[in-house]
């Protein structure tokens, strides 16, 4: 059975490899998946495709929506 989960992903992007300057933010996703683990993986994949320069991703399922 597929459920909808709210997943938040904290993303840290550095300006370049030689710099300590970074940008961080949180992106919210609604993911349809069979389990929390699959929702985590799907949100991580989506975050990496939307933010390819990201160096750190912290993924967490926050709510079961339906």
Secondary structure by P-SEA (a helix, b strand, c coil): cbbbbbbbbbbbbbccccccccccbbbbbbcccccaaaaaaaaaaaaaaacccccbbbbbbccccc
